[in-house]
Amino acid sequence: MEDLGWKLASAGVMAVSALAAGKIVEVAWKAATGRDVPREDDDEAALISLIVFAAASAAIGAVAERYAFRAAKKMNSRRLRESRNWG
């Protein structure tokens, strides 16, 4: 059975990394285009803008989550090793 602490920590890490990646993409989009992030309910937004923004968001979010999960996994394995050596 998996450790409840690990499940909570990994869920938290994923949530924080997704939020951070979203903010990074928003800032990068604004800097690159000079426009606000396109919203799907905005009739003025071009379809290509929506597609490019969605693809960039998904790609950066996936990379951020992967590295955040790997870092959390490494910290958890270190914690488990230390707790085994303690007892």
C-alpha positions in Angstrom: 0.0 0.0 0.0 1.3 3.4 -0.9 2.1 6.0 1.7 -0.7 8.5 2.2 1.9 11.2 2.8 3.4 10.5 -0.6 0.0 10.6 -2.3 -0.8 14.0 -0.7 2.6 15.4 -1.5 2.6 14.3 -5.1 -0.9 15.7 -5.6 0.3 19.0 -4.1 3.4 19.1 -6.2 1.4 18.4 -9.4 -1.1 21.2 -8.6 1.6 23.8 -7.8 3.6 22.9 -10.9 0.5 23.2 -13.1 -0.4 26.6 -11.6 3.2 27.8 -12.0 3.4 26.5 -15.6 0.1 28.2 -16.4 1.4 31.5 -15.1 4.7 31.1 -17.0 2.8 30.5 -20.3 0.5 33.5 -19.7 3.5 35.8 -19.1 5.4 34.4 -22.1 2.4 34.8 -24.3 1.8 38.4 -23.3 5.6 39.2 -23.8 5.7 37.4 -27.2 2.5 38.7 -28.7 1.7 41.9 -26.8 -1.8 40.6 -26.3 -3.8 39.0 -23.5 -4.2 35.3 -23.4 -6.9 34.1 -25.8 -10.0 32.8 -24.2 -12.3 30.3 -26.0 -15.4 32.4 -25.2 -13.8 35.5 -26.9 -15.4 36.0 -30.3 -12.5 38.2 -31.3 -9.8 35.5 -30.7 -8.5 33.8 -33.8 -8.8 30.0 -33.9 -5.0 29.7 -34.6 -4.2 31.8 -31.5 -6.4 29.4 -29.3 -4.7 26.4 -30.8 -1.1 27.7 -30.4 -1.8 28.8 -26.8 -3.4 25.5 -25.9 -0.5 23.5 -27.4 2.1 25.7 -25.6 0.2 25.4 -22.3 -0.1 21.7 -22.6 3.6 21.2 -23.5 5.0 23.4 -20.8 2.6 22.0 -18.3 3.6 18.5 -19.1 7.3 19.3 -18.8 6.8 21.1 -15.5 4.8 18.3 -14.0 7.3 15.7 -15.1 10.2 17.4 -13.5 8.2 18.3 -10.4 7.1 14.7 -10.0 10.6 13.5 -10.4 11.9 15.9 -7.8 9.1 14.9 -5.4 9.8 11.2 -6.0 13.5 11.7 -5.3 12.7 13.6 -2.0 10.3 10.8 -1.0 12.8 8.0 -1.7 15.4 9.9 0.3 12.9 10.3 3.2 12.1 6.6 3.1 15.8 5.6 3.1 16.4 7.9 6.1 13.5 6.5 8.0 14.7 2.9 7.4 18.1 3.8 8.6 16.7 5.5 11.7 14.9 2.4 13.0 
